Amino acid sequence: MNILAIIASPRGMQGNTGRLLEEVIAGVDATGGVTEIISLKSLTVKPCVACDVCHKTGVCNIDDDYELIKEKLLACDGFILASPNYIWSVSAQMKALFDRCNGLIHCMALEGKYAVMVETSGGGEDQEVLTYMGRFVNTLGANVVGGVGSPVAGVRTFPDEENLYATARTLGRELCQSISEKRIFAEQEGFRAEFRGRMAGLVDMMKEYWPFEREFWARKVGK
Ligand SMILES: Cc1cc2nc3c(=O)[nH]c(=O)nc-3n(C[C@H](O)[C@H](O)[C@H](O)COP(=O)(O)O)c2cc1C
């Protein structure tokens, strides 16, 4: 089982979020999964320029590392999104990646995949950031297995650390088990169905301009 972990801290795996992510990955390891870690700090993902080329051709026109990450997302069984809380949201590195995934979102191209989220903060609003990342996962068509977030208690340390790490390891195991069992998260189906209708409608409205997405949806609906 092939898991992709994307960490969006400018400190990479050396920061607080990296520490918590290590525990989620330990849970994946314990279940026989194999994790590839991608640190956005070492890659270049520039902001989206709204050129719409991805909608037309399926490939982004910007010359950087986005297409590489996209191919890895399309190839994995499950993924982990890990970000520090930056002003009640994800870091700019993660937000740039989210925006660049706009073409994947229009196609809900990650349907059938599973994801978990990891977040750390200086002082709180952890759930707000986890919920935001989870919404991104669902708009890609993927299932949210769960998330873990916490304020810090110092450098790479957390309050009630033993319990937090146990929760993080369980989350890693749950990610792998959800993939093996093809678990259904019924409470997410309503949002996804509504969003599917919205994206199919948008692509239909733009069918003249966005041939790649038109063909993608024709194949998806034809399935
Ligand atoms: C630019 C910036 C913005 C931040 N904004 C918040 C915030 O809004 N709320 C909060 O609780 N912590 C905030 N923090 C603190 C980080 O979320 C926290 O230190 C986190 O654990 C850092 O993770 P890292 O070591 O993996 O980068 C911010 C830190 C930075 C550098």
The ligand as a Tripos MOL2 file, in Angstrom:
@<TRIPOS>MOLECULE
LIG
   31    33     1     0     0
SMALL
NO_CHARGES

@<TRIPOS>ATOM
      1 C1          3.6790   32.8530    9.7390 C.3       1 LIG1
      2 C2          3.1760   32.1030   10.9330 C.ar      1 LIG1
      3 C3          1.8420   32.1750   11.2610 C.ar      1 LIG1
      4 C4          1.3390   31.4960   12.3650 C.ar      1 LIG1
      5 N1          0.0060   31.6020   12.6660 N.ar      1 LIG1
      6 C5         -0.4920   30.9440   13.7370 C.ar      1 LIG1
      7 C6         -1.8740   31.0770   14.0880 C.ar      1 LIG1
      8 O1         -2.6540   31.7750   13.4520 O.2       1 LIG1
      9 N2         -2.3240   30.3960   15.1730 N.ar      1 LIG1
     10 C7         -1.4960   29.6060   15.9370 C.ar      1 LIG1
     11 O2         -1.9520   29.0180   16.9000 O.2       1 LIG1
     12 N3         -0.1770   29.4580   15.6070 N.ar      1 LIG1
     13 C8          0.3450   30.1050   14.5360 C.ar      1 LIG1
     14 N4          1.6820   29.9660   14.2140 N.ar      1 LIG1
     15 C9          2.5280   29.0170   14.9680 C.3       1 LIG1
     16 C10         2.7000   27.6840   14.2300 C.3       1 LIG1
     17 O3          1.4620   27.1810   13.7760 O.3       1 LIG1
     18 C11         3.3180   26.6250   15.1240 C.3       1 LIG1
     19 O4          4.5230   27.0670   15.6720 O.3       1 LIG1
     20 C12         3.5140   25.3070   14.3880 C.3       1 LIG1
     21 O5          3.6690   24.2700   15.2940 O.3       1 LIG1
     22 C13         4.7340   25.3690   13.4670 C.3       1 LIG1
     23 O6          4.9010   24.1280   12.8550 O.3       1 LIG1
     24 P1          6.2670   23.7080   12.1310 P.3       1 LIG1
     25 O7          7.3390   23.6950   13.1820 O.co2     1 LIG1
     26 O8          5.9860   22.3700   11.5760 O.co2     1 LIG1
     27 O9          6.5060   24.7230   11.0650 O.co2     1 LIG1
     28 C14         2.2060   30.6680   13.1380 C.ar      1 LIG1
     29 C15         3.5720   30.6140   12.8060 C.ar      1 LIG1
     30 C16         4.0520   31.3120   11.7170 C.ar      1 LIG1
     31 C17         5.5340   31.2400   11.3810 C.3       1 LIG1
@<TRIPOS>BOND
     1     1     2 1
     2     2     3 ar
     3     2    30 ar
     4     3     4 ar
     5     4     5 ar
     6     4    28 ar
     7     5     6 ar
     8     6     7 ar
     9     6    13 1
    10     7     8 2
    11     7     9 ar
    12     9    10 ar
    13    10    11 2
    14    10    12 ar
    15    12    13 ar
    16    13    14 ar
    17    14    15 1
    18    14    28 ar
    19    15    16 1
    20    16    17 1
    21    16    18 1
    22    18    19 1
    23    18    20 1
    24    20    21 1
    25    20    22 1
    26    22    23 1
    27    23    24 1
    28    24    25 2
    29    24    26 1
    30    24    27 1
    31    28    29 ar
    32    29    30 ar
    33    30    31 1
@<TRIPOS>SUBSTRUCTURE
     1 LIG1         1 GROUP 0 **** ****
